[in-house]
Amino acid sequence: MKGPDFEKAKQYALKRLEQELPVALTYHSMVHTRDDVIPSIERLAAMEGIEGEELLLLRTAAWYHDIGFIEQLDDHECASVRMAGEILPGFGYAPAQIRVISGIILATKLPQSPNTLLEKIMADADIDSLGREDFLTQSDRLRAELVALGNVQTDEEWYRGQIDFLESHSYFTDSAKTLRSAGKDLNIQKLRKLLAET
C-alpha cells in the first residue's frame, strides 16, 4: 500500500500560506512556518531520535499548524486541524495518521499542554525564537501583527507581558532546553533593560 505523499501535501500547504494568509499577519506568516518552525522541527526531531513515519507526521503537522489562519484568527488551531482533516486524505494520509497530526497541531495552542514526544517537539519548535538571538526582531513582528489586528499596548505593557510570558514558559523537550534555555534567560534580561528604559 502506498504511503502519504508528503511532498505534495507540503507544496499544497506552502502555496496556500503564500497566497491566502492575511497580510496583517507579520509574525504568523508563511516565513514563520517555512524559515522558523520547519528548521526547528528538523533540528529537534534529529536530537530526539525521531525518524520514519513519526518524522513524516511531525513534518506534515508543522506545515499545516497555522493554515487555519487563512479562515479565522481566533482559535486558528482548531481550523488548522479541520482543514488538515479535509485536505490530507487527498494526499494519501490515513485517519490514524491524521489523528496524530491533529494532536501535534493542537499542541501549539497557548497555554501549551503537549502529551506525546511529537507534540512536545512541535510545541517547542513553534516558539523556538524565545531562546534565540533574533528574539527581539520576532517579538517586534508579533507586536506589529497585534497592532494591525487592533491590540495596541504601550511599550511598558508590551515589555511586561513579554517578560511574564518568557518567565512562565518552559520548554518541554530536553533538546530545546539544552539549545534555548540560556538564550531565553538572556532575552529576559534584554526585555528588563528595555522596560527600565521606558
C-alpha positions in Angstrom: 0.0 0.0 0.0 1.2 3.5 -1.0 2.0 5.8 1.9 1.3 9.5 2.2 2.7 11.9 -0.5 4.4 14.3 1.9 6.0 16.4 -0.8 2.6 17.2 -2.5 1.0 17.8 0.9 3.8 20.2 1.8 3.6 22.1 -1.6 -0.2 22.5 -1.2 0.2 24.0 2.3 3.1 26.2 1.2 1.1 27.6 -1.8 -1.9 28.4 0.3 0.2 30.0 3.1 1.9 32.2 0.5 -1.2 33.2 -1.3 -4.0 33.3 1.3 -2.8 34.4 4.7 -4.0 37.8 5.7 -1.3 40.5 5.1 -1.7 41.7 8.7 0.0 38.5 9.9 3.6 39.8 10.1 4.5 37.1 12.6 2.3 34.2 11.8 3.3 34.4 8.2 4.5 31.8 5.7 8.0 32.8 6.7 7.3 31.8 10.3 6.3 28.3 9.1 9.0 27.8 6.4 12.0 29.6 7.9 11.4 29.3 11.7 9.2 26.3 12.6 10.4 23.8 10.0 14.1 24.1 10.6 13.4 23.9 14.4 11.3 20.8 13.9 14.1 19.2 11.9 16.8 20.0 14.5 14.7 18.9 17.5 13.5 15.7 15.8 17.1 14.7 14.9 18.2 15.4 18.5 15.3 13.4 19.9 15.8 10.5 17.5 12.6 10.8 15.6 12.5 9.2 12.2 10.4 7.2 9.8 6.6 7.6 9.9 6.8 9.7 13.1 9.1 12.2 11.4 6.7 12.4 8.4 3.7 13.1 10.6 5.6 15.7 12.6 6.8 17.5 9.4 3.3 17.4 8.0 1.8 18.9 11.2 4.4 21.7 11.1 3.4 22.7 7.5 -0.3 22.7 8.5 -0.1 24.1 12.0 -1.0 27.7 11.0 -3.1 27.1 7.9 -6.3 27.8 9.9 -5.3 31.5 9.9 -6.5 31.5 6.3 -10.0 31.1 7.6 -10.0 32.6 11.1 -7.8 34.4 13.6 -9.4 33.2 16.8 -8.9 29.5 17.6 -7.0 29.1 14.4 -5.5 25.8 15.7 -9.0 24.1 15.5 -9.4 25.5 12.0 -6.0 24.1 11.1 -7.0 20.6 12.4 -10.3 20.7 10.5 -8.6 21.8 7.3 -5.8 19.2 7.6 -8.5 16.6 8.1 -10.2 17.6 4.9 -7.1 18.1 2.8 -4.7 15.3 3.8 -6.8 12.3 2.8 -6.4 13.5 -0.7 -2.6 13.1 -0.3 -2.9 9.5 1.0 -2.9 10.1 4.7 -4.8 7.5 6.8 -7.3 8.5 9.5 -5.0 7.3 12.3 -2.2 9.4 10.8 -4.4 12.5 10.7 -5.4 11.9 14.3 -1.7 12.1 15.3 -1.2 15.2 13.1 -4.2 16.8 14.7 -2.8 16.3 18.2 0.5 17.8 17.1 -1.2 20.9 15.7 -3.3 21.4 18.9 -0.1 21.2 21.0 0.8 24.7 19.7 -2.3 26.2 21.3 -1.5 28.5 24.2 -1.1 27.7 27.0 0.7 24.7 25.6 -0.1 21.3 27.0 1.5 18.6 24.8 1.3 15.0 25.8 3.4 12.9 23.3 7.0 13.5 22.4 5.9 14.6 18.9 3.5 17.1 20.4 6.3 18.4 22.7 8.7 18.8 19.8 6.1 20.8 17.9 5.2 23.0 20.9 8.9 23.8 21.4 9.5 24.4 17.7 6.6 26.8 17.4 8.1 29.2 20.0 11.8 28.3 19.4 12.5 32.1 19.0 12.1 32.7 22.7 15.6 31.5 23.2 17.2 32.8 20.1 19.3 35.8 19.3 16.7 37.1 16.9 14.0 37.1 19.6 13.6 40.9 19.8 13.1 41.0 16.0 10.5 38.2 16.2 8.8 40.0 19.1 8.6 43.2 17.1 6.9 41.3 14.3 4.4 39.8 16.7 3.7 43.2 18.2 3.2 44.7 14.7 0.7 41.9 13.9 -1.2 42.5 17.1 -1.4 46.3 16.4 -2.6 45.6 12.9 -5.4 43.4 14.4 -6.4 46.2 16.9 -4.5 45.1 20.0 -2.4 48.2 20.9 -0.3 48.3 24.0 2.1 50.8 25.5 5.9 49.9 25.5 5.6 49.2 29.2 2.6 46.9 28.8 4.3 45.1 26.0 7.6 44.5 27.7 5.9 43.4 31.0 3.7 41.0 29.1 6.7 39.6 27.2 8.7 39.2 30.4 5.8 37.4 32.1 5.4 35.1 29.2 9.1 34.1 29.0 9.3 33.7 32.7 6.3 31.4 32.9 7.3 29.4 29.8 9.4 26.3 29.9 10.5 24.1 27.0 9.2 20.5 27.0 12.0 18.5 25.4 15.5 18.1 26.8 16.8 19.1 23.4 15.0 22.5 23.4 16.1 23.1 27.0 19.7 22.4 26.0 19.5 24.6 22.9 17.4 27.5 24.1 17.1 27.9 27.9 20.2 30.0 28.4 19.3 32.2 25.4 15.8 32.7 26.9 17.3 33.9 30.1 19.4 36.4 28.2 16.3 37.6 26.3 14.5 38.2 29.7 17.5 40.4 30.7 17.2 42.3 27.4 13.5 42.9 28.0 14.1 44.0 31.6 16.6 46.6 30.2 14.1 47.8 27.7 11.4 48.0 30.3 13.7 50.0 32.6 14.4 52.5 29.7 10.7 53.1 29.1 
